[in-house]
């Protein structure tokens, strides 16, 4: 039987192994537990995820799979999300719910949107141009550009617009007018509804995928991949041969692990850009800190871009009479922000916007730095991604997942990406057998 290794025990890797279980795949994970960025942590009676991890299901296959793996484990939620700007809170998405903002801002947003109706966003040269062509100057000025500049920490003219169609909803003129008049537009965007566990954190899903697997090895960090001898080496000295390898390791990292890759390919992989996130999880000695699931902050006076409230997903994640928050601060990989200084600033800003009071006591806190958080869609990625993936697959390495394939994947997408990688491996196995 062919020997199949899976590098990475996050959702995509576990899904790949789950769908290849008949081939006895061996999963190697560098952390002490599986789950990747879908891990959960218990601390002082609180359960924290790695920022907000919510399940949005569209595919019938994944709906059925999750029902089979974890029957009746999840509670459906209708999204409650909002934007804090100009000193007030407006419902998400901003572009369809401007009522409550200063009248001049509402007017500018509405007129700008009307003027944009003659534009063709498909002809946009970059993300900055796409925003102006799609929403007009008002919405661009008061939310879209400042939020995305703050979030991406880069010139928006260097970002392509080939990722926006599914992630940023464009309202109709009627919806924009209704939203300006106070008739809230709900249910827009890719995530109007989501699932979250009734008990505990989101790690129940990767743990369920791992359940049937017999060969999972944690605390195994890869140090090299030799495509000539088809050998993977680990930091603990272990060496493992393979016939086929599924990798969920970030694409630039994989190329850094390859023994003697083509220099041009490695150089192109290393130029792929990514955004990092410092996630600060806190527990507070007060229930009902906020009634939203999460809030966006487009203004630079606040250090964070998003603050979420897990206790509004499920009461089981915190002790009675308390609340929890996750605070997201995006940053470039180098230099990393100082966690303590960032925490102090975040607390000040939470008080400034009214989410915390001087009387609130922080019962616990946790820092999680995510070096690979959001793939940056730029022209270099657009020009070289397919070639980089093809190079690996020609050598029997099949990338999977958000970072393996350098895409923006939801949890559902990651599960399906792992399944797709397993299918590619099975096809290659059958092709080899047919030619023997």
N, C-alpha and C positions, 0 to 999 in steps of 0.2 A: 504494500500500500504506500502511496505517496506520502511524504512527510511534509506536513503543513504547519508552519509557525505563524502566530499572530503576535505582532509587537504592539502593545498598548491595550490596556484593559478598560478603556472607556466604553461608551455606548456603541460606537462603530465597531471596535475590535471585538467586543463581546457578542454583538449581533452577527458578525462574520463567523466567529467560532460556533455560535449557536446554530447557524444555518449550515455549517460544515461538520456537525457533530459526528456524522457517520464516518468521517475520515480521521477521527481522533486528533483534532487540532491541539496544539500546545500554545497556551497564551502566556506571554511574559509581560509583566507590569512593573514599572520602576518604583511606584509607590508601595506602601505597606498594605494598601487595600485597593480593590478594583473600583471603578466608577469614573476615573478621570475627573473632568470638571463637573461631573454629576455626582460627586461624593457628598456625603452629609456628615456633620460633626455634632457631637453632643458635648455641651459645656455648661456647667452650673445650672442644669435643668432646662436649658434651651437647646433646640436643634437648629443648626445653621446649614444652609447649602452654600455652594460657591456662587454667590450672588443669586439672582432670581432664575430658577429653572422650572419652567412651566411646560406642560405638555399640550401642544396644539395639534390636533389630529384631523387630517383631511383624507388620508388614504385608507381604503377599506381593509387592506391587508394589515396595516399596523393597528387599526382599531380592533380587529379580531385577535391579533397576536397579544396585545396588552390585556384584552378581556380574558384570554386563556391563561396568560402568565399570572395575572393578578386580578382575579374576579372580585368585583365590588370593593376594590382598594382605593378608588379615586373619587373625589367629589368634584362635580362640574361647577365652574365659576363663570359668571358674566363679568367681563373685564370692567374694572373701575380704575381708570388712569386719567391723569390730568397734567397740566403744565402750570408751573409757578413762574409768572413773569409780570413785570410792571406792578409788583406788589399785590397781585391777585391770582386766584386759581381759576383756570378755564379748563373745560373737559378736553381730553384727547379725542381726535387730532386737532391741533391748533388751527389748521387751515379751514376747518369746517365748524369751528366753535369760538368765534372771536367776541361774542357778547360778554360784557363785563369788563373788557379792556377799555382804556380811555377812548372816548368817542373819536378823536382824531386818528387814533391807531386803527380802529374799526373801519373808518372811512377809507384810510389809505390801503388797508388790506383788501377791502371790497372793490375799490376802483382798480387797483392793480390787478386783481384776478380777472376782472372784466376785460382789461386791456390785453391780458395774456391769452385770451381765447383765440386770437388770430395767429398765435405762434404754433410751431410744430416742434414739440419736445424731442421727437425722434431724431431731429437734426442737431441736437445739442452737441457741442464739442467736448464738454466735460460736465462734471456734476454741478459746478457753480452755474454754468450756462443753463443746464437742465432745470435747476430750481427757478431761475428767472423766467424761463419759457413756460414752465408748468404752472407756477403760482402767482407770478407777477412780482413787482418790486416791493409792495407792502408786506406781504407774507414772508417774502425772502428777507427783508430787512429786520422784521420784528421777531422772527423765529427761525426759519429754515437755515439761513446762513450763520447767524451767531451760534445756534445750537450745534450745527455740524462742524463749524470751525473749532468750537470748544471741545467737541467730542473727538474728532479725528486728529486734532493737533497737527494739522498740515494744511497746505494751500489746497482749497477745494478745486482749483483749476487743474491740479495734478491727478485728481480722482476721476475715473470714468463713470458713466451713468448706466452701466449694464447690469446693475444690481438693484435698481430702484423700483422696478415695476411691481415687484411682489411685496416690498417692504414699506413703501411710502405711499399711502393712498391719496389719489387725486379726486376731490369731490366734484360734483356737478355745480353749475351756477346756482341752481335752486338750493342745493345743500349749503353753499356758502352764504346765500342770502338768509336762509332760515337760521343758520348758526349765528349770523350777525344780529338777528332779531331776538335771539334767546331761545329758539326752538332747537334744543340740543340734538345733534346728530350722533347717534350711538351705533355701535356695531361695525364701524369702518376699520379697514386694515386687515392684516393677516391673522390677528390674534384676538378677536372679539370674545372668544370663549376659550377657557383652558381647564385642564384637569390638574389637580394636586392631590397628593395622598391624604386620606382621612386621618391617618396616624403616621407620625414620623416624617422624615425628610424624603427628598427625591431619590435617594440612593436605593430605595426599594426596587426601582426599575432595573438598574444595572445588576443588582444582586439577583433579581429574578432571571435575567438572561444568563447569569453565571451559574445558576443552580444546577442545570443538567450537565455542565462541563466538568470533566474529571481531571484535566491537566491545566491548572492555573498556577502560575508561579509569580508571587509578588517579590518586591525588593530585588528586581532584576533590571538594572539599568544597562542599556546596550552601549558598547564602546566602539564596535566596528561591525560592518557588514561586508563580507567578501563575496562578491558575485561570481568570482572565478572558481573558488572552491565551494561556493554556496554554504558559507559558515557564518553564524552570528556569534559574536563574542560579547561577554558581559563583564561588568566591573568586578564581580566577585570571582572572576577567573573561569567561569563556566563557558564552554563552547558547544554550540548546537548546529548540526548540519540541517539543511532543509532542501526540499525540492521546490516548494512554493512558499512565498512569504507575503503575508498581508501586513501592511504598515499603516498605523494611524499616527505615527510620529510626524510632527510638522515637517513639511516638504524641505525647507532649507536645512533642517537638522538631519534629515535622512541623507542628503547629499554630503553633509559633513561627516557622516559615519561611513560612507562608501569607501572601500579600499580602491584607490586608483580610478576614480571616475574620470570621464572626459573633462578636462579643465574648463572648457567653455560652458558645459552643462552645470558644473558646480558653481561657476561664477554667476550664471543666470539665476540659479536657485538662491544664492546668497543675497541677491538684490531684491528678492521678494520682500515686501514690507508688511509689518503687522503692528497692531495697536495693543498695548498692554493695559491691564486694569488692576488697580489696587482696590480690593473689596474689603470694606470694614464692616463687620457684623457686630451689632450691639444689642444688649438686652436692657430694658428700662423698667423701673419700678412703678409703672402706671399703665393701666389698661386703656385701650382705645386712643392711642396717640394720634391716629389719623384714620379716616374711613376709606381711603383709597388703597388700591393694590400697589400702585407706584406713582411717583411724580417725576416729571422732567424739569430740569433747571437750565434754561438756555443762557442765562446771564453770567458774566465772568465774576461778579461779586460773590458767587457761591462756588466753592471749590469742586463740588460734585456735579455730575451730569444727571444722575438718577438716584432716587432714594426709594426703596421698596419696603413693604410691611408684611413679612411672612405670617404674622399672626392674623392677618386678614385672609390669607390663603387657607389656614387651618389653625384652630385654637390649640391643637395638640403640640405645636412646636415651642410653646413657652409655658411657664407656670401660670396658674390663675392669678389675675390681678396685675399682669405684666404685659409688655409689648416688646416686639423685636423689630429691628431695621437692618437692611443691608444698604450700604452707602458705596456708590461706584465713583471712583476717580480714575479717569483715563490718563494714560501717560505714554510717552515714547519709552522704548526699552532701556535706553541709556540717556541720561542718568535716571535711576529709579528714585521715586519720591521717598523721603524719610517717613516711615509709618507713624511715628509718634507726633511729629510736627503736623502731618496731614490730619491725624486724628484730632489734635487740638483745634486746628482750623475748622475741621468739619463740625465739631461741637459748637463752635462760635457761630457758624453759618446756620446750623439747625435751629439755634436760638433766634437768630436774626429773622428767619422766615417763619418762626412760630411753631416749628415741629417739636422743639424742646423748650422747657421753661427752666428758670434758675433752680426751681425746687426739685426737678427730676434728678433721680440718682441712677447712674449707669451701673448695672449690676455685673455685667460681664462684657468683654469685648474680644474680638478676634480679627487678626489681619491675615488676608490671603492675597498674595500677589500672583496674578495670572500673566505670565510673560507673553503667551500667545493667546490673545483674547478675540480680537476682530481682525480678519484679513482685510488689508487695504487694497481695494480694486483700483489699480493704476494701469497705465499703458504698458509698463513692463510686464506685469502679470498677464494682461490681455494678449501680449505678443508671444510669450514664452511658456505659458502654463501647459498647454497641450503637449508640446515637445518634451517638457520635463516629466510629465506623467508617462508618456509613451516610452521614453528612455528606460524608465524603471520597469514598466510592464514587459518590455522586450527582454528583460533580464529576470523575469518571473517574480518581480516585486509588485504587488498590487496595492496602491494607496487607497485608503478609505477614510471617511470622516471629514469633519470641517477642516482640520489642519493637514491631514494627509493629502487631501485633494485641493486644498487652498481655496475653499468656498465659504460662503456664509450658510451654514446648515442649522436648522432647528433640531430639536431632539428627534423628531420623527424622521427628518432627512438623514440624520446620522445612523439611525437604525436601518433605513432603507439603503444607505450607502454601504454599510457592512454586508447587507444581504446581496447587493450587487457585486461586491468584491468576492463574496463566496461563490457566486454564480460564475464569475470570470475564472476563478481557480478550478472549479469543477469542469468547465469547458476545456481548459488547458489540460487537465488530467485526462479527460476522455480523448482529446486530440492526440496526446502522447501515446496513450494505450492503443489507439487505432493505427498508429504508425509503427508499432513495435512488430 
